[in-house]
Amino acid sequence: MFKAILIDDEPLARQLIKTLLKAYPQIEVVAECGDGFEGFKAIQEHNPDLIFLDIQMPRLNGFEMLELIDNPPAVIFTTAFDEYALKAFEAHAVDYLLKPIGKDRFDKAIQKWLPQAGNKEAAAPVAALLENNVYEGYQHRIVVKDNGLIRIIPAQEIYYIEANDDYIKIVTKDGSYLKKSTLSHIEQTLDPQQFVKVHRSYIVPVTQLMRIEPYEKESHIALLHCGAKVLVSKSGMAKLKTLLGW
């Protein structure tokens, strides 16, 4: 028996999937969730083999929820927004179902998943999907796990972001938080007019820049309004000059 979780803010959409799944007695729906917060908790509790995941949901969207899960299960995305139908889904998700979902298209998705069902490693490409920046537009917040809780950090509250091994450290007025991600990925999700990767280890919001001083060789030091100092590389300095018109 394989365990599945339905994560969608539309009750009728969840009911349709449950109805379509009756043709597959080997798949048991162990939880239904109306948003990403509930979905995150249910995945932690049930450790499902498969999730049906909507993208646009209140409070916490599908991508933000996936970023919080260390070892995500296999994912079949379900959404009414066809602008999200990117090549990344074809390469890294089990499948992508556009609402309204028809039986034939649903069956194709299940038949695609069944041969790899139960193989947790088959879900690994989800991480690659997130790294391929399938977001619609730039993000105005970053979601992190904080002592088992979910914390939403508005972009305007970020002092700077620092690379930290396999994680990034997001520094704010309320403290710092670790998130499993790369600096390159976060750079892609944030507005380049507001956030600049000034060094291979640092991203800073332009509003935090107080002044920049020469350092050694062709590098500089940026002094931030929060009191921190961060390195600015040659390429980072070039980005700042272009953006700020220096």
Residue pairs with C-beta under 8 A, 6 or more apart in sequence:
1 26
1 27
1 28
2 26
2 27
2 28
2 49
2 50
2 117
2 118
3 27
3 28
3 30
3 46
3 47
3 48
3 49
3 50
4 21
4 27
4 28
4 29
4 30
4 48
4 49
4 50
4 51
4 52
5 29
5 30
5 31
5 32
5 33
5 39
5 42
5 43
5 46
5 48
5 50
5 51
5 52
6 14
6 17
6 18
6 29
6 31
6 32
6 33
6 51
6 52
7 33
7 35
7 36
7 38
7 39
7 42
7 51
7 52
7 53
7 54
7 57
7 62
7 65
8 14
8 17
8 33
8 34
8 52
8 53
8 54
8 57
8 78
9 34
9 35
9 54
9 57
9 58
10 54
11 34
13 54
13 78
13 99
13 101
14 32
16 100
16 101
17 52
17 78
17 101
17 106
18 29
18 32
20 101
20 103
20 106
20 107
21 27
21 29
21 110
23 107
24 110
27 50
27 110
30 42
30 46
30 48
31 42
31 45
31 46
31 48
33 39
33 41
33 42
34 57
35 57
35 58
35 59
35 60
36 57
36 59
36 60
36 61
36 62
36 64
36 65
37 59
37 60
37 65
37 150
39 51
39 53
39 60
39 65
40 60
40 65
40 68
40 69
40 150
42 48
43 51
43 69
43 72
43 73
47 73
48 73
49 73
49 74
49 117
49 118
50 73
50 74
50 75
50 76
50 94
50 113
50 117
51 72
51 73
51 74
51 75
51 76
52 76
52 78
53 62
53 65
53 66
53 75
53 76
53 77
53 78
54 62
54 77
54 78
54 79
55 61
55 62
55 63
55 77
55 79
55 81
55 84
56 62
56 79
56 80
56 81
60 143
60 150
60 152
62 77
62 79
63 130
63 134
63 135
64 143
66 72
66 75
66 126
66 130
67 130
67 143
67 179
67 180
67 181
68 143
68 144
68 145
68 150
70 180
71 120
71 123
72 123
72 126
72 127
73 120
73 123
74 94
74 113
74 116
74 117
74 122
74 123
74 126
75 93
75 94
75 123
75 126
76 93
76 94
76 95
76 96
76 97
76 109
76 113
77 84
77 89
77 93
77 95
77 96
77 97
78 97
78 99
78 101
79 96
79 97
79 98
79 99
80 98
80 99
81 136
82 98
83 136
84 96
84 134
84 136
85 96
85 98
86 134
88 129
88 132
88 134
89 95
89 96
89 129
89 134
90 96
91 125
91 128
91 129
91 132
92 125
92 126
92 128
92 129
92 132
93 125
93 126
93 129
94 109
94 112
94 113
94 116
95 108
95 109
95 112
95 113
97 105
97 106
97 109
98 105
116 122
130 185
131 182
131 185
133 185
133 188
133 189
135 189
138 189
138 190
138 191
138 192
139 155
139 189
139 190
140 154
140 155
141 152
141 153
141 154
141 155
142 152
142 153
142 155
142 158
142 170
142 179
142 186
143 150
143 151
143 152
143 153
144 150
144 151
144 153
144 170
144 177
144 178
144 179
145 151
145 179
146 177
151 177
153 170
153 172
153 177
155 190
155 191
155 194
155 195
155 205
156 205
156 207
157 172
157 173
157 174
158 170
158 171
158 172
158 195
158 205
159 171
159 172
159 173
159 205
159 208
159 224
159 226
159 228
160 171
160 202
160 203
160 204
160 205
160 208
160 224
160 226
160 228
160 230
161 168
161 169
161 170
161 171
161 183
161 186
161 195
161 202
161 203
161 204
162 168
162 169
162 171
162 201
162 202
162 230
163 169
163 182
163 183
163 200
163 201
163 202
164 178
166 180
167 178
167 179
167 180
167 181
168 178
168 179
168 181
168 182
168 183
168 186
169 176
169 177
169 178
170 176
170 177
170 178
170 179
171 226
171 228
173 226
183 197
183 200
183 201
183 202
183 203
184 197
186 203
187 195
187 197
187 203
190 203
192 243
193 206
193 243
194 205
194 206
194 207
195 203
195 204
195 205
195 206
196 203
196 204
196 206
196 236
196 239
196 240
196 243
197 203
197 236
197 239
198 204
198 222
198 230
198 231
198 232
198 233
198 236
198 237
198 239
198 240
199 230
199 231
199 232
199 233
199 236
200 233
201 231
202 230
202 231
202 232
202 236
204 222
204 224
204 230
206 240
206 243
206 244
207 225
208 224
208 225
208 226
209 222
209 224
209 225
209 240
210 222
210 223
210 224
210 225
211 222
211 223
212 220
212 221
212 222
212 223
212 232
212 237
212 240
213 220
213 221
213 223
214 220
214 221
215 221
215 231
215 232
218 234
218 237
219 231
219 232
219 233
219 234
219 237
220 231
220 232
220 237
221 229
221 230
221 231
221 232
222 229
222 230
222 231
222 232
223 229
224 230
232 240
240 246
